Amino acid sequence: MIPMVSIVGKSDSGKTTLLEKLIRELTDRGYKIASIKHDAHSFEIDHEGKDSWRHKKAGAVLTLISSASKIAMVLDSDHDHTMKELRDKFIKDVDLILAEGYKREDLPKIEVFRSALRKEMLCSSQDNLIAVAGDPSSVPPGTPVFDLDDPKVLADFIEEKFLTPEKPVHR
């Protein structure tokens, strides 16, 4: 089973920047990383007038856009899928899935926290909080805290916890 870790935090706290750094660091170490961005609102990746947009508007429930370098899929959905559902349905051949969001799911979470933006954290140890990146004034006992500007140390933590030599799918 592919391990999953979600990066959570308030808007503009630095989640995307941290994810970029972690993905770069872990891929530099030879791991295959998948990412999922949760959007609580509806979104569009297709543009009006494009052929694939026209296919969807005509009634296709699934449209694939394929080129020599990328494949994208637009698939109708009847509910907000969990990370586990997305992993099991769509993601194969990777060592780790890093997600942005999914704060309500019972999966390992790293919270990005900046005390200048908030007084209290979103998560507690009951929310499967495994670490904090930032500068919280208080954290649940035993929860490691990492510097947002030093992703290598956080990547070491993730590697040790989820990507030990016995655990990787691909190396």
Secondary structure, DSSP 8 states (H G I E B T S, - for coil): ---EEEEE-STTSSHHHHHHHHHHHHHHTT--EEEEE--SS----S-TTSHHHHHHHHT-SEEEEE-SS-EEEEE--SS---HHHHHHHH--S-SEEEEE--TTSSS-EEEEE-TTT-SS-S--GGGTEEEEEE--S---TT--EE-TT-HHHHHHHHHHHH--TTS-S--
